[in-house]
Amino acid sequence: MEEEVPGFYGESGKSVQATLSSLKMLDVGKWPIFSLCSEEELQLIRQACVFGSAGNEVLYTTVNDEIFVLGTNCSGCLGVGDIQST
């Protein structure tokens, strides 16, 4: 039996049933920032938030509950304490 994930709603506003297995694949290929990651790293991404005027920063979590930030770090937006690209 698969675990249901609550809180997803379709365009009509009605609840949409989803399972964890249907949410496991995260397609990050459309974001160029992920070209900096290895294939092994990409397979571990659970959630990602791409931001910045050109999608040049990302905050992501892995299936191992690790958090990573990557990008140009404009104005210190990555929150790592400096303004260096990382």
Summary of the structure (lengths in Angstrom):
residues: 86
radius of gyration: 15.5
end to end distance: 41.4
largest distance: 46.9
contacts: 174
relative contact order: 0.13
helix: 21%
strand: 26%
